[in-house]
Amino acid sequence: MTQTVTTVDVPEGSGTPPTPGRAVRYGRAVPFFVVPFGLLFILFYLVPIGYAIVQSLYTVERTGTFGPAREVFGGLVQYQRVFEDGPFWTSIGRVLLFGVVQVPVMLGLALLLALLLDSGLVKGRRFFRLAFFVPYAVPGVIAAIMWGFLYSPNLSPLKSITSVVDLLSADFVLWAMANVVTWVYVGYNMLIIYSSLLAIPAEVYEAARLDGAGPVRIAWSIKIPLVMPAIVLTTVFSIIGTLQLLAEPQVFRSFSSAVSSTYTPNLTVYSTSSIPNFNLAAAFSVVLALATFVLSFAFLKFTQRKGAAQ
């Protein structure tokens, strides 16, 4: 015997609950939530991307040395300049090295702090949760200035360290910036992982304890595998943030001569647009965006294949 389910509309503001066995259509509410997001997404995401792509296809020409500048369609001329620009690709290699070292350290610390907060061994979890997150509330520029003074041999209160190791030299300045980024974002990533830990049902832990599992075994065999989606998410965010590194190197340029105007890809874009050469800067931006997409997509595919294999 087939049962027929009737679809009805519930008047807004009626306060009448739907009758059991009946479905409720929310079609009228969908545009109310989707349209504002769609407009903002188009206006502040798709339009700037499209504008950058269009600008990258033009080049500036002058009539004579001091003639008026005019934009003409140049096709892929700007992209040819991008691929021939050695400092730009050196900067990409530099931030990739930065990410290979800094991202695992940062996420490892975030995971460790999240596990400690979730373990029950730490008292005053609300205080420590806020304390770990507070550095993220400090703007990146302010954090870079603060740490720059700490690193400066002439200004630092830690002269016993800075007089022996020049943290602003060409050999150490990249890792000095990595320390700043780690200090700022560990708490942010910790909060994402900790929220994922709180979503694990308590029954899972109870069953593990009945089987004789201790805290370390539970953390390694249950907690970490179950929060792996959150770890993947934070890794993708970190990959994107690594390639967009700008505030720290820009501030550190005033402290260290080792940081040039092309030290990172985003600093190259900023410096090129300040010349000004907006068309070449747009081409740099498009290539950088594509590189970010490729790396993020490749990491996601790698984690998906690894998860399917297990």
N, C-alpha and C positions, 0 to 999 in steps of 0.2 A: 504494500500500500504506500503510495507516494504522498508525502506531506508537503503542502504548499506554504511557502513563507511569503507573507505580504510585506512589501516595502512601503513605509509611510514616512511622511514628513512631520517632524515635531515642531510646532510653532516656537519661535525664539522667545525666551522669557516666560514660557508657560509654566516651567517648573514641573511639568508632568513627566514622570519617568517612562521610558519605552516599555510597552507591554512585552512580557516574556514570550519568546518565540518569534518576535518580529524584528526585522533589521531596520536600522535608522540611517537615512541618507544625510550625509554632511556635505553634499556637493556645493551648497550655497556658501559654506564657510571656507572652502578650499581657496578660491580666489582672494579672499580677505587676507589669508596668511601668505600665499605664494606671490601675489602681485608686488607687494612692497619689496620683498627680497629680490624678485626678478628685476625690478627697476634699478635697485641699488647695485645688483650684480652687473647689470649691463652698463650702468653709468660709470661705476668706479673700478670695474675690472675689464670687461670686454672692450669698452671704448678706448681706454688708455693703451691696451695691447694693440688694438687695430691702428691707433694713431701712431704708435711707435713703429709698427711695421711699415706703414705708409711713409713716415719720415725717413726710415732707413733706405728707402728706394730712391731718394733724391740726393743731389749733390749741389754744392754752391759753386757758381762760376762768376768770375769778374772780368770786366772788359778793361784790360790793362792792369797796371799795378795797383792803382788807387781808384779804379772804376767801381760803380755800384754793384753790390752783390745781388745775385738772383739765383733762385733755386730752379734747377732743371732735373728732369727725370734721368737718373743714372743707372737704373736697373740694379745689378748686383755689385756695383763698383765699391760701395761701402763695405760689403761683406768680404770682398777680396782684400780690402785693407785690414779688416779684422783678422782674417786668417794669416795675413802676412805680418801681423803685429806680434813680435816676439815677447815683449814685456807683458802683454795681456795673457798669453798662454803660460808664461812663467808664473804669473799671479794665480792662475787657476791651479797649477801644480802646487803652489805654496799653500793655498787654502785646502786642497785635497789632503796634503800631508797634515795640515792642522786638524782636519776632521778625523782622519784615521787615528790620530793619537787622542785628541781632546774629547771627541764624542763618546768613545767607550769608557773613558775615565769618568766623565760627567754622569753618564747613565748608570755606570756601576755604583757610583756614590749615591745617586738618587734611589736606585733599587735598594741599596743597603740601608739607607735612612728610612725608606718606606717599610722595609721588613722589621726594622727595630721599633718603629712606631706601632706596627701591627702586632708585635710579639707579646705585648703585655708586660714586658720587662721594664719599660720606660714609664715612669710616673710623670704626670703633668704633660700628657700628650698634646693637649690643646696649646700649651705654651710652646713646646718644641715645634709643633706643626707650624705655628705662626712665625716662630724664630727662623726656621729653615726657609720660609717663603718670603720673609721681609726683603732680602737682597733683590728679589725680582721686582719689588716695588720701586727700587732705586733706578732712575733712568740710566740707560747705558752710557750716555755721555758723562754723567756725574760719577758713575762708577769708574770709568776710564780715567777721569781727572784725579779721583781719589787715589787709585792704585798707581797712577803715574807719579804722583808726589811721593808715594811710599817707595817706588823703585828708584827715584832720582837720587844719585849719590850726594848731591849738595843739599837736598831738602828732606830726605828721609830720616825719620827717627830711628830707623834700623840701620845705622851706618856701619855697624859691625858686620852686616851682611853685604850691603851695597858697596862697601869699600873693597871687599874681596871679590865679589861677583858683580859684574856690570850687567844688570838685568835689562838694560836698554841698548845693549850692543847688538850687532847684526846676528850674533850667534844665539842670543837668548830672547830677543824682543818678541818673536813669534810666540814663544811659550809663556812669556810674561802676559801677553794678550790672552792666551788660552786660559791662564789662571783667572783673569777677569771674567771671561765668558763663563767659565765653570762656576765661579762664585755667584754669578747673577742667576744662572739658569738651573742649578741643581735643585733648588727648592721648588721651582715651577714643575719640573719633570717628576720630582718626588711626589708632589700633590696628585698628579695624574695617576701614577702607579699606585699610590696609597688609596685613592678612590676606587680603583679597580680591585684592590685587596679587600676593601670593605664590602664589595658586592659578592664575595664568595660566601656561600651558605655555611653556617656554623656546623651543620650536620656533617659536612665533608671532613672538618677537623676532628669532630668527635669520633667518626669512623676510623680515621687514621690513628688516633690515640688508642682506641680499642685494639687496633692491630699491633700496638707497641711502638709506634713511630714517635720519635722525640721532636723537639722544636726545630733542630737543624734539618732532620729528615723531612719534616712537614714543609719547611721553607723551600728545600731543594726539589722535592718531588711533587709538591702540590701547589704551593703558592706561585713559584716562578713560572711553571708551565701555564697556569690559569691566567696570569697577568701578562703573558707574552703578547697578546694583541695591543695592550697599552705600551709595552716596551717598543714594539714595532712602530706604533704611532709616534712616540717621542723620538725615535730614531729618524723617521721621515722628517719631522719638524726640525731636527738638529741638522740633517743634511741640507735642507733648504736654508736654514739660518747660517750655516757655515759658508755657503757660496754667496750669501748676502752680507758678509762681514763688512761693516763700514764705520760705525761709530768709534770702535776701539782704535783701529789704525789711523783714523783721521785725527783723533785726539793725541795719539802717541806721536804723531808727526811733530808736535810742538815740544816733545820731550826727547826724541831720538832722531838723529840724522839717518839712522838705518832704515826708517820707514819712508819710502819714496811716494810720489804721487800715483804710482802704478803698483803699489804693494799688494793690493787685493783687486779682484775684478770690479767690485762696486766702486772702489776708489778710483779705478781707471775710468769708469763711466762718469763719475762726478767730475774728475779733473778734465776730461774731454769736453764735457758740456760747459765747463767754466771758461773754455778758450775764447769764444764759444764755437763748438762744432756739434750742433745738436743732431745732425744726420748720422755722423759716425758714432756718437754716443748712443743713439737709438739702435744702431746695428749691433754695438757691443751688448746692449740690454737684451735684444732679441736672442742673440747667441747664448748669452748667459742664462736666459730663461729656458731655452731648449736644453742646455746642459743640465740645469737643475731638474727639469722634467725627466730627462733620460736617466739620471742617477737615481732619482726617487722611484721611478717606475721599475728600474732594474733591481733595486733593493726589495721592492714589494714582490716582484716575480720570484726572486730568490727565496724569500721567506715563505711564499706560498708553495713553491716546489719542495722546500725542505719540510714544511708541515705535512704536505701530501705524502711524502716518502715515509714519514714517521707513522 
